[in-house]
Amino acid sequence: MQTQPRVQCVVCHGADLNGTAIAPGIASRSPTYMFRQLYDFKSGARKGANSELMKLVVENLSIDDMIALVAYSASLKH
Ligand code: HEC
């Protein structure tokens, strides 16, 4: 599970997860903030023009998966 989601994240969030025209940078951001966003995308509480893209990503992630992902992305340099 460690490598696969990371490959998917960089497709939209860019190399080193520093952001692209499609998606914001998620490297070195607050892990509690990012966890909340992932949780809200999954539950549907966060809805926006582009949130469907993230809903597809988080649909099959468990709470543990999301904690692992934000721990990893928060550890990256901006
Ligand atoms: C298909 C493209 C795509 C993929 C793949 C993707 N994202 Fe996103 N992500 C987006 C878009 C677009 C947004 C902004 C959505 C919005 O503003 O509603 C976003 C927003 C986010 C946010 C909220 C950032 C903020 O500033 O509030 C986080 C956290 C996030 N993504 C994490 C991830 C993680 C972790 C992965 C890999 C498991 C991932 N994303 C994969 C497109 C993607």
Backbone and ligand atoms as CSV (ligand in chain L), in Angstrom:
chain,resi,resn,atom,element,x,y,z
A,1,MET,N,N,0.832,-1.202,0.000
A,1,MET,CA,C,0.000,0.000,0.000
A,1,MET,C,C,0.867,1.254,0.000
A,2,GLN,N,N,2.099,1.137,0.459
A,2,GLN,CA,C,2.937,2.318,0.601
A,2,GLN,C,C,3.278,2.998,-0.723
A,3,THR,N,N,3.645,2.216,-1.756
A,3,THR,CA,C,4.064,2.843,-3.004
A,3,THR,C,C,2.904,3.200,-3.922
A,4,GLN,N,N,1.923,2.364,-4.004
A,4,GLN,CA,C,0.847,2.560,-4.972
A,4,GLN,C,C,0.119,3.893,-4.811
A,5,PRO,N,N,-0.386,4.244,-3.623
A,5,PRO,CA,C,-1.086,5.524,-3.498
A,5,PRO,C,C,-0.167,6.703,-3.782
A,6,ARG,N,N,1.099,6.594,-3.446
A,6,ARG,CA,C,2.025,7.689,-3.674
A,6,ARG,C,C,2.146,7.968,-5.169
A,7,VAL,N,N,2.215,6.912,-5.966
A,7,VAL,CA,C,2.282,7.072,-7.412
A,7,VAL,C,C,1.026,7.782,-7.893
A,8,GLN,N,N,-0.112,7.412,-7.373
A,8,GLN,CA,C,-1.356,8.058,-7.784
A,8,GLN,C,C,-1.386,9.527,-7.368
A,9,CYS,N,N,-0.890,9.844,-6.198
A,9,CYS,CA,C,-0.926,11.231,-5.720
A,9,CYS,C,C,-0.089,12.142,-6.614
A,10,VAL,N,N,1.086,11.676,-7.030
A,10,VAL,CA,C,1.957,12.557,-7.816
A,10,VAL,C,C,1.386,12.844,-9.193
A,11,VAL,N,N,0.506,12.000,-9.688
A,11,VAL,CA,C,-0.092,12.242,-10.996
A,11,VAL,C,C,-0.767,13.610,-11.025
A,12,CYS,N,N,-1.474,13.950,-9.977
A,12,CYS,CA,C,-2.172,15.240,-9.937
A,12,CYS,C,C,-1.453,16.289,-9.080
A,13,HIS,N,N,-0.851,15.838,-7.969
A,13,HIS,CA,C,-0.242,16.802,-7.046
A,13,HIS,C,C,1.205,17.132,-7.396
A,14,GLY,N,N,1.739,16.468,-8.412
A,14,GLY,CA,C,3.045,16.833,-8.920
A,14,GLY,C,C,4.198,16.116,-8.239
A,15,ALA,N,N,5.362,16.202,-8.879
A,15,ALA,CA,C,6.569,15.603,-8.321
A,15,ALA,C,C,6.810,16.199,-6.941
A,16,ASP,N,N,7.174,15.354,-5.986
A,16,ASP,CA,C,7.393,15.776,-4.594
A,16,ASP,C,C,6.132,16.385,-3.974
A,17,LEU,N,N,4.999,16.176,-4.623
A,17,LEU,CA,C,3.696,16.632,-4.109
A,17,LEU,C,C,3.657,18.141,-3.866
A,18,ASN,N,N,4.407,18.895,-4.671
A,18,ASN,CA,C,4.447,20.346,-4.496
A,18,ASN,C,C,3.400,21.104,-5.318
A,19,GLY,N,N,2.498,20.374,-5.957
A,19,GLY,CA,C,1.382,21.026,-6.623
A,19,GLY,C,C,1.553,21.164,-8.128
A,20,THR,N,N,0.414,21.229,-8.834
A,20,THR,CA,C,0.376,21.429,-10.284
A,20,THR,C,C,-0.777,22.386,-10.570
A,21,ALA,N,N,-1.022,22.613,-11.844
A,21,ALA,CA,C,-2.155,23.450,-12.229
A,21,ALA,C,C,-3.469,22.778,-11.827
A,22,ILE,N,N,-3.451,21.448,-11.739
A,22,ILE,CA,C,-4.667,20.700,-11.428
A,22,ILE,C,C,-4.956,20.671,-9.932
A,23,ALA,N,N,-3.918,20.442,-9.140
A,23,ALA,CA,C,-4.134,20.202,-7.712
A,23,ALA,C,C,-3.121,20.962,-6.856
A,24,PRO,N,N,-3.524,21.366,-5.642
A,24,PRO,CA,C,-2.637,22.140,-4.764
A,24,PRO,C,C,-1.486,21.301,-4.217
A,25,GLY,N,N,-0.444,21.973,-3.766
A,25,GLY,CA,C,0.673,21.275,-3.127
A,25,GLY,C,C,0.240,20.682,-1.799
A,26,ILE,N,N,0.697,19.470,-1.501
A,26,ILE,CA,C,0.336,18.844,-0.227
A,26,ILE,C,C,1.573,18.409,0.549
A,27,ALA,N,N,2.776,18.820,0.067
A,27,ALA,CA,C,4.000,18.482,0.798
A,27,ALA,C,C,4.164,19.419,1.982
A,28,SER,N,N,4.625,18.876,3.082
A,28,SER,CA,C,4.983,19.610,4.306
A,28,SER,C,C,3.851,20.464,4.881
A,29,ARG,N,N,2.632,20.038,4.645
A,29,ARG,CA,C,1.477,20.735,5.245
A,29,ARG,C,C,1.109,20.038,6.558
A,30,SER,N,N,0.297,20.704,7.360
A,30,SER,CA,C,-0.112,20.134,8.649
A,30,SER,C,C,-0.821,18.791,8.457
A,31,PRO,N,N,-0.337,17.733,9.112
A,31,PRO,CA,C,-0.973,16.426,8.947
A,31,PRO,C,C,-2.422,16.396,9.443
A,32,THR,N,N,-2.730,17.132,10.497
A,32,THR,CA,C,-4.117,17.114,10.987
A,32,THR,C,C,-5.038,17.802,9.990
A,33,TYR,N,N,-4.552,18.884,9.378
A,33,TYR,CA,C,-5.345,19.564,8.345
A,33,TYR,C,C,-5.584,18.618,7.169
A,34,MET,N,N,-4.515,17.971,6.703
A,34,MET,CA,C,-4.656,17.125,5.518
A,34,MET,C,C,-5.533,15.909,5.797
A,35,PHE,N,N,-5.378,15.345,7.003
A,35,PHE,CA,C,-6.231,14.205,7.338
A,35,PHE,C,C,-7.704,14.614,7.283
A,36,ARG,N,N,-7.976,15.781,7.846
A,36,ARG,CA,C,-9.359,16.290,7.842
A,36,ARG,C,C,-9.896,16.436,6.408
A,37,GLN,N,N,-9.044,16.939,5.507
A,37,GLN,CA,C,-9.484,17.101,4.114
A,37,GLN,C,C,-9.784,15.749,3.470
A,38,LEU,N,N,-8.903,14.779,3.703
A,38,LEU,CA,C,-9.121,13.455,3.114
A,38,LEU,C,C,-10.415,12.849,3.649
A,39,TYR,N,N,-10.599,12.977,4.954
A,39,TYR,CA,C,-11.797,12.442,5.595
A,39,TYR,C,C,-13.045,13.117,5.029
A,40,ASP,N,N,-12.964,14.432,4.840
A,40,ASP,CA,C,-14.116,15.175,4.331
A,40,ASP,C,C,-14.410,14.881,2.857
A,41,PHE,N,N,-13.344,14.655,2.067
A,41,PHE,CA,C,-13.575,14.255,0.670
A,41,PHE,C,C,-14.310,12.918,0.659
A,42,LYS,N,N,-13.870,12.005,1.536
A,42,LYS,CA,C,-14.456,10.666,1.570
A,42,LYS,C,C,-15.915,10.727,2.003
A,43,SER,N,N,-16.202,11.506,3.022
A,43,SER,CA,C,-17.570,11.567,3.544
A,43,SER,C,C,-18.472,12.443,2.678
A,44,GLY,N,N,-17.846,13.284,1.821
A,44,GLY,CA,C,-18.647,14.188,1.006
A,44,GLY,C,C,-18.844,15.549,1.654
A,45,ALA,N,N,-18.283,15.746,2.866
A,45,ALA,CA,C,-18.428,17.039,3.545
A,45,ALA,C,C,-17.694,18.136,2.787
A,46,ARG,N,N,-16.579,17.782,2.135
A,46,ARG,CA,C,-15.894,18.770,1.303
A,46,ARG,C,C,-16.309,18.548,-0.143
A,47,LYS,N,N,-16.979,19.531,-0.687
A,47,LYS,CA,C,-17.425,19.449,-2.073
A,47,LYS,C,C,-17.002,20.717,-2.785
A,48,GLY,N,N,-16.415,20.570,-3.975
A,48,GLY,CA,C,-16.035,21.726,-4.757
A,48,GLY,C,C,-15.979,21.328,-6.208
A,49,ALA,N,N,-15.580,22.269,-7.043
A,49,ALA,CA,C,-15.541,22.033,-8.481
A,49,ALA,C,C,-14.697,20.794,-8.811
A,50,ASN,N,N,-13.602,20.601,-8.063
A,50,ASN,CA,C,-12.680,19.514,-8.397
A,50,ASN,C,C,-12.637,18.402,-7.355
A,51,SER,N,N,-13.565,18.448,-6.396
A,51,SER,CA,C,-13.476,17.476,-5.307
A,51,SER,C,C,-13.814,16.054,-5.748
A,52,GLU,N,N,-14.522,15.901,-6.879
A,52,GLU,CA,C,-14.812,14.554,-7.368
A,52,GLU,C,C,-13.540,13.781,-7.673
A,53,LEU,N,N,-12.500,14.512,-8.122
A,53,LEU,CA,C,-11.223,13.861,-8.415
A,53,LEU,C,C,-10.659,13.225,-7.158
A,54,MET,N,N,-10.750,13.933,-6.031
A,54,MET,CA,C,-10.231,13.403,-4.777
A,54,MET,C,C,-11.154,12.342,-4.191
A,55,LYS,N,N,-12.432,12.465,-4.439
A,55,LYS,CA,C,-13.368,11.459,-3.910
A,55,LYS,C,C,-13.039,10.080,-4.478
A,56,LEU,N,N,-12.704,10.036,-5.766
A,56,LEU,CA,C,-12.321,8.767,-6.382
A,56,LEU,C,C,-11.072,8.197,-5.713
A,57,VAL,N,N,-10.159,9.098,-5.330
A,57,VAL,CA,C,-8.893,8.663,-4.732
A,57,VAL,C,C,-9.121,8.084,-3.334
A,58,VAL,N,N,-9.934,8.754,-2.528
A,58,VAL,CA,C,-10.051,8.353,-1.123
A,58,VAL,C,C,-11.145,7.310,-0.864
A,59,GLU,N,N,-11.980,7.090,-1.874
A,59,GLU,CA,C,-13.113,6.178,-1.722
A,59,GLU,C,C,-12.760,4.863,-1.023
A,60,ASN,N,N,-11.662,4.265,-1.446
A,60,ASN,CA,C,-11.316,2.946,-0.911
A,60,ASN,C,C,-10.202,2.980,0.126
A,61,LEU,N,N,-9.894,4.166,0.645
A,61,LEU,CA,C,-8.852,4.250,1.669
A,61,LEU,C,C,-9.465,4.093,3.052
A,62,SER,N,N,-8.742,3.367,3.926
A,62,SER,CA,C,-9.161,3.252,5.326
A,62,SER,C,C,-8.598,4.436,6.108
A,63,ILE,N,N,-9.052,4.578,7.334
A,63,ILE,CA,C,-8.521,5.624,8.221
A,63,ILE,C,C,-7.004,5.440,8.356
A,64,ASP,N,N,-6.571,4.187,8.529
A,64,ASP,CA,C,-5.132,3.925,8.673
A,64,ASP,C,C,-4.363,4.324,7.419
A,65,ASP,N,N,-4.942,4.057,6.247
A,65,ASP,CA,C,-4.290,4.466,4.993
A,65,ASP,C,C,-4.116,5.978,4.982
A,66,MET,N,N,-5.148,6.704,5.377
A,66,MET,CA,C,-5.112,8.169,5.310
A,66,MET,C,C,-4.098,8.731,6.312
A,67,ILE,N,N,-4.010,8.115,7.488
A,67,ILE,CA,C,-3.008,8.552,8.481
A,67,ILE,C,C,-1.601,8.338,7.915
A,68,ALA,N,N,-1.391,7.170,7.280
A,68,ALA,CA,C,-0.071,6.879,6.708
A,68,ALA,C,C,0.269,7.892,5.609
A,69,LEU,N,N,-0.708,8.238,4.790
A,69,LEU,CA,C,-0.476,9.174,3.684
A,69,LEU,C,C,-0.136,10.573,4.183
A,70,VAL,N,N,-0.862,11.065,5.185
A,70,VAL,CA,C,-0.577,12.426,5.639
A,70,VAL,C,C,0.741,12.468,6.415
A,71,ALA,N,N,1.064,11.371,7.097
A,71,ALA,CA,C,2.359,11.325,7.799
A,71,ALA,C,C,3.477,11.420,6.769
A,72,TYR,N,N,3.300,10.693,5.660
A,72,TYR,CA,C,4.318,10.728,4.607
A,72,TYR,C,C,4.396,12.108,3.948
A,73,SER,N,N,3.265,12.648,3.521
A,73,SER,CA,C,3.307,13.910,2.767
A,73,SER,C,C,3.762,15.070,3.661
A,74,ALA,N,N,3.411,15.021,4.954
A,74,ALA,CA,C,3.847,16.089,5.868
A,74,ALA,C,C,5.357,16.062,6.057
A,75,SER,N,N,5.951,14.891,5.844
A,75,SER,CA,C,7.398,14.753,6.068
A,75,SER,C,C,8.218,15.268,4.891
A,76,LEU,N,N,7.567,15.543,3.750
A,76,LEU,CA,C,8.292,15.995,2.560
A,76,LEU,C,C,8.667,17.466,2.675
A,77,LYS,N,N,9.756,17.815,2.021
A,77,LYS,CA,C,10.166,19.223,1.987
A,77,LYS,C,C,9.305,19.978,0.976
A,78,HIS,N,N,9.030,21.222,1.272
A,78,HIS,CA,C,8.196,22.036,0.396
A,78,HIS,C,C,9.033,22.603,-0.736
L,1,HEC,C1,C,-7.017,12.731,-10.167
L,1,HEC,C2,C,-6.201,13.812,-9.568
L,1,HEC,C3,C,-5.812,13.664,-8.100
L,1,HEC,C4,C,-5.180,12.600,-7.508
L,1,HEC,C5,C,-4.721,11.283,-8.144
L,1,HEC,C6,C,-4.982,12.970,-6.105
L,1,HEC,N1,N,-5.493,14.220,-5.877
L,1,HEC,FE1,FE,-5.549,15.210,-4.070
L,1,HEC,N2,N,-6.548,16.753,-4.941
L,1,HEC,C7,C,-6.877,16.847,-6.273
L,1,HEC,C8,C,-7.600,18.082,-6.509
L,1,HEC,C9,C,-8.149,18.552,-7.847
L,1,HEC,C10,C,-7.684,18.723,-5.243
L,1,HEC,C11,C,-8.404,20.042,-4.921
L,1,HEC,C12,C,-9.854,19.685,-4.742
L,1,HEC,C13,C,-10.737,20.834,-4.358
L,1,HEC,O1,O,-10.262,21.960,-4.246
L,1,HEC,O2,O,-11.931,20.587,-4.138
L,1,HEC,C14,C,-7.015,17.864,-4.282
L,1,HEC,C15,C,-6.895,18.162,-2.929
L,1,HEC,C16,C,-6.195,17.387,-2.012
L,1,HEC,C17,C,-5.998,17.712,-0.621
L,1,HEC,C18,C,-6.493,18.955,0.080
L,1,HEC,C19,C,-5.461,20.042,-0.108
L,1,HEC,C20,C,-5.898,21.384,0.400
L,1,HEC,O3,O,-5.186,22.360,0.144
L,1,HEC,O4,O,-6.927,21.489,1.082
L,1,HEC,C21,C,-5.268,16.721,-0.066
L,1,HEC,C22,C,-4.787,16.616,1.383
L,1,HEC,C23,C,-5.012,15.750,-1.112
L,1,HEC,N3,N,-5.586,16.184,-2.275
L,1,HEC,C24,C,-4.297,14.587,-0.932
L,1,HEC,C25,C,-4.094,13.616,-1.918
L,1,HEC,C26,C,-3.409,12.350,-1.684
L,1,HEC,C27,C,-2.764,11.931,-0.366
L,1,HEC,C28,C,-3.452,11.663,-2.863
L,1,HEC,C29,C,-2.937,10.243,-3.152
L,1,HEC,C30,C,-3.515,9.190,-2.317
L,1,HEC,C31,C,-4.145,12.503,-3.837
L,1,HEC,N4,N,-4.523,13.677,-3.219
L,1,HEC,C32,C,-4.379,12.163,-5.170
L,1,HEC,C33,C,-6.587,15.917,-7.263
L,1,HEC,C34,C,-6.006,14.669,-7.069
